[in-house]
């Protein structure tokens, strides 16, 4: 039922890499728009990876109202599927992976424009 540990670790590393890519893209795009310079993108990559993994785990563990889907299949049978958790945790993961680097860049922007 569960994949071997090395396969699961490879998937978690791939998720972290996807989060890093989202974080770098978000941080670089905001930095270019706000003219902050492309510095500290490594922080955005780590925040993106952390956000993606935290959003994915949070989405998997989030309680959700039970939903049941009944699908007829050819030949006269039916397939019934019941879920008690959110069906698309990757959407939450992507949103958090975008939000954390964006907050970091807003913090950088606020620090640059603070009165001295």
C-alpha positions as a Markdown table, in Angstrom:
| # | Residue | x | y | z |
|---|---|---|---|---|
| 1 | Unk | 0.0 | 0.0 | 0.0 |
| 2 | Unk | 2.8 | 2.5 | 0.8 |
| 3 | Unk | 5.8 | 3.0 | -1.4 |
| 4 | Unk | 9.3 | 1.9 | -0.3 |
| 5 | Unk | 11.1 | 4.5 | 1.7 |
| 6 | Unk | 13.6 | 5.4 | -1.0 |
| 7 | Unk | 10.7 | 6.0 | -3.5 |
| 8 | Unk | 8.9 | 8.2 | -1.0 |
| 9 | Unk | 12.1 | 10.2 | -0.2 |
| 10 | Unk | 12.5 | 10.8 | -4.0 |
| 11 | Unk | 9.0 | 12.2 | -4.2 |
| 12 | Unk | 9.5 | 14.4 | -1.2 |
| 13 | Unk | 12.7 | 15.7 | -2.7 |
| 14 | Unk | 10.9 | 16.4 | -6.0 |
| 15 | Unk | 8.2 | 18.3 | -4.1 |
| 16 | Unk | 10.9 | 20.3 | -2.3 |
| 17 | Unk | 12.6 | 21.1 | -5.7 |
| 18 | Unk | 9.3 | 22.2 | -7.1 |
| 19 | Unk | 8.8 | 24.5 | -4.1 |
| 20 | Unk | 12.3 | 25.9 | -4.6 |
| 21 | Unk | 11.6 | 26.7 | -8.2 |
| 22 | Unk | 8.3 | 28.4 | -7.3 |
| 23 | Unk | 10.1 | 30.4 | -4.6 |
| 24 | Unk | 12.9 | 31.5 | -6.8 |
| 25 | Unk | 10.5 | 32.5 | -9.6 |
| 26 | Unk | 8.3 | 34.4 | -7.2 |
| 27 | Unk | 11.2 | 36.2 | -5.4 |
| 28 | Unk | 12.9 | 37.1 | -8.7 |
| 29 | Unk | 9.7 | 38.4 | -10.3 |
| 30 | Unk | 8.9 | 40.6 | -7.3 |
| 31 | Unk | 12.5 | 41.8 | -7.0 |
| 32 | Unk | 12.5 | 42.8 | -10.6 |
| 33 | Unk | 9.2 | 44.6 | -10.4 |
| 34 | Unk | 10.1 | 46.4 | -7.1 |
| 35 | Unk | 13.7 | 47.0 | -8.3 |
| 36 | Unk | 15.2 | 45.4 | -5.2 |
| 37 | Unk | 17.9 | 43.5 | -7.0 |
| 38 | Unk | 18.3 | 39.8 | -7.3 |
| 39 | Unk | 19.9 | 39.2 | -3.9 |
| 40 | Unk | 18.9 | 36.7 | -1.3 |
| 41 | Unk | 17.1 | 34.5 | -3.8 |
| 42 | Unk | 18.5 | 31.5 | -1.8 |
| 43 | Unk | 16.2 | 32.5 | 1.0 |
| 44 | Unk | 13.3 | 32.6 | -1.3 |
| 45 | Unk | 14.2 | 29.1 | -2.6 |
| 46 | Unk | 14.3 | 27.7 | 0.9 |
| 47 | Unk | 11.0 | 29.5 | 1.8 |
| 48 | Unk | 9.4 | 28.1 | -1.3 |
| 49 | Unk | 10.5 | 24.5 | -0.5 |
| 50 | Unk | 9.4 | 24.9 | 3.1 |
| 51 | Unk | 6.1 | 26.4 | 2.1 |
| 52 | Unk | 5.4 | 23.7 | -0.5 |
| 53 | Unk | 6.2 | 20.9 | 2.0 |
| 54 | Unk | 4.3 | 22.5 | 4.8 |
| 55 | Unk | 1.3 | 23.3 | 2.6 |
| 56 | Unk | 1.3 | 19.7 | 1.2 |
| 57 | Unk | 1.4 | 18.1 | 4.6 |
| 58 | Unk | -1.2 | 20.6 | 6.0 |
| 59 | Unk | -3.5 | 19.9 | 3.1 |
| 60 | Unk | -3.2 | 16.2 | 3.6 |
| 61 | Unk | -3.9 | 16.4 | 7.3 |
| 62 | Unk | -6.7 | 19.0 | 7.0 |
| 63 | Unk | -10.1 | 17.7 | 8.1 |
| 64 | Unk | -12.7 | 18.1 | 5.4 |
| 65 | Unk | -16.4 | 17.2 | 5.2 |
| 66 | Unk | -16.9 | 13.7 | 4.0 |
| 67 | Unk | -17.8 | 13.4 | 0.3 |
| 68 | Unk | -19.0 | 10.3 | -1.5 |
| 69 | Unk | -18.9 | 9.8 | -5.3 |
| 70 | Unk | -20.8 | 7.0 | -7.0 |
| 71 | Unk | -19.8 | 6.2 | -10.5 |
| 72 | Unk | -21.5 | 3.6 | -12.7 |
| 73 | Unk | -19.2 | 1.3 | -14.7 |
| 74 | Unk | -19.9 | -0.5 | -17.9 |
| 75 | Unk | -21.4 | -3.9 | -17.2 |
| 76 | Unk | -23.9 | -2.8 | -14.5 |
| 77 | Unk | -21.6 | -2.3 | -11.5 |
| 78 | Unk | -20.8 | 0.9 | -9.5 |
| 79 | Unk | -17.7 | 2.3 | -7.9 |
| 80 | Unk | -18.2 | 4.2 | -4.6 |
| 81 | Unk | -15.4 | 6.4 | -3.3 |
| 82 | Unk | -15.5 | 8.2 | 0.0 |
| 83 | Unk | -13.0 | 10.8 | 1.2 |
| 84 | Unk | -12.7 | 12.6 | 4.5 |
| 85 | Unk | -9.8 | 14.9 | 3.5 |
| 86 | Unk | -9.2 | 17.6 | 1.0 |
| 87 | Unk | -8.7 | 16.1 | -2.4 |
| 88 | Unk | -6.2 | 18.6 | -3.9 |
| 89 | Unk | -3.5 | 19.4 | -1.3 |
| 90 | Unk | -1.1 | 20.4 | -4.0 |
| 91 | Unk | -3.2 | 23.6 | -4.6 |
| 92 | Unk | -2.6 | 24.6 | -1.0 |
| 93 | Unk | 1.1 | 23.7 | -1.3 |
| 94 | Unk | 1.6 | 25.9 | -4.4 |
| 95 | Unk | -0.3 | 28.8 | -2.7 |
| 96 | Unk | 2.0 | 28.6 | 0.4 |
| 97 | Unk | 5.1 | 28.2 | -1.7 |
| 98 | Unk | 4.2 | 31.5 | -3.5 |
| 99 | Unk | 3.1 | 33.3 | -0.3 |
| 100 | Unk | 6.2 | 32.8 | 1.8 |
| 101 | Unk | 8.8 | 34.2 | -0.7 |
| 102 | Unk | 6.3 | 37.0 | -1.5 |
| 103 | Unk | 6.1 | 38.0 | 2.2 |
| 104 | Unk | 9.9 | 37.9 | 2.4 |
| 105 | Unk | 10.2 | 40.3 | -0.6 |
| 106 | Unk | 7.6 | 42.6 | 1.0 |
| 107 | Unk | 9.7 | 42.6 | 4.1 |
| 108 | Unk | 12.8 | 43.5 | 2.1 |
| 109 | Unk | 10.8 | 46.3 | 0.3 |
| 110 | Unk | 9.6 | 47.7 | 3.6 |
| 111 | Unk | 13.1 | 47.6 | 5.1 |
| 112 | Unk | 14.5 | 49.5 | 2.1 |
| 113 | Unk | 11.9 | 52.3 | 2.3 |
| 114 | Unk | 11.9 | 52.7 | 6.1 |
| 115 | Unk | 12.7 | 56.2 | 7.3 |
| 116 | Unk | 16.2 | 56.6 | 8.8 |
